[in-house]
């Protein structure tokens, strides 16, 4: 049984919907705690003008988190928390999973390929390699 699930969300509603579908396939009980995480990564936000569009401001991300929190509370009868972090996305997800003693991390891929993946790195690959728990990556 999964007791603590860390869920990485961002402003891409398509990714968040796929994560929500993945959550619905899991055995979530009233004892399960879901931790919704959004990580502001200044490296990407400074270098990519399209990163996190249309939610580029922190205020908009708080609104997104609130909406996601309400959606998850309607879908699941368990404890749901939210965390907004700043830093390297993979490192912060691993850190919050370690601190909370998570059983599972769920995240979506950015779909990077080729040279761009080599230069920017793959968050999902790093999380899979370094996470203290199981990782579910949705595409």
N, C-alpha and C positions, 0 to 999 in steps of 0.2 A: 504494500500500500504506500502511496506517495503522501508524505506528510508536508513537505515544503517544496514548492515549485517556483523557480525564478523565471519570469517571462520578460524577454526583451521586446519592447515595443518602440515604434518610431512613428513618424508622420505618414508613412506609406500605408494607406488604409487597406490595400490589397494584401500586403504582408500580414497586417494585423488580423485580417479576416482568416487567412490561412492558419495563423497561430491559434485563433479562436476555434477553428474546426479541429485542429490537433488536440486542443485541450478537451474538447467534447468527447474524444475517443478514449480518454484516460479515465481511470477509476478515481474520481474525485469524490471525497466524502466530506461530511461536516467537519471532520478533524483536519482536513487539508488546509494549508495556508498557501495562497498565491501571492507572490510579490511581483508587482508590475514595475519594470525598470525602464527608464529612458536615460540614455547617456549622451550628454552634450560633449562632442569631441571637437575641441577648438581647431585641431589640425585640419579636419575636413571642412569645417564651417568657414575657416578663413581662406582656404584654397579653392573651394568649389562653390560658385555663386548659386548653383542649383541644389546644393545639399539641403535636405530636409524641407524642400518646397512642398506645399505652400506654408508650412509652419516654420518660419525662420526665427521668430522671437521666442524668448523663454515664456512669455505670457501665453502665447498660442500653444506651447507644449503643455503648460499646466492645464489649459482647457481641454486639450486632447486627452491627457491623463485622467481628468475628471470624467470625460465622456466614456473612456474605456473602463474606468472603475465602475461607473453606473451600469454599463453593458454587462460586465462580468458579474456584478452583483445580481443582476436579473437572471443570468444563465446558471450561476453556481451558488449553492447554499453553503459557502465556506467563508473563512476569513480571507479578506483581500486587502493588501496594503500597496502603497505606491512609493517608489523611490526615484528621485531625479538626481542624477549624478553628473559630474564633470570629469573628463579625463579620457584615457584610452578606452575605447568601448570594450574590447576583450578583457583587459585587465580589470576594469570596474565590474563587469559581469562575474568574472571569476572571484573577485574580492567579496561581492555581496553574497555569492553562493557559498563561499567558505565561511563567512561570518554567520550566515543564517543556517548553516549546516543543511543546505538544500539537497534533496534527493534527485532533482532534475532541473536542467536549464532548457528552456525552449527559446529558439531564436530563428529568424528567417535569414536566408542568404541575400546578399546584395546583387548577386548574379554577375560579379566581375569575372572577366576572362582575359587570358593572354597576358600581355605586358602590364596592363592596368592592375591585374591581380598581383603580379609580382611586385610592382612599385608600391601600391597601396596596402598590400597584404590582405589576407582573408580573415575577417573577424571570426567567422564560424570555424575555420580550421584551427585558429589559435585557441578558441574556447574548447573545442573538442580535444585538443592535445593537452591542455593544461588544467581543465576543470576538475574539481574534487568529487564530481558526481557524474551521472549519466547526462548526455546532451541529446536533445531532439532538434534537428535542423529541418525546417520546412522550406520548400522552394516554391 
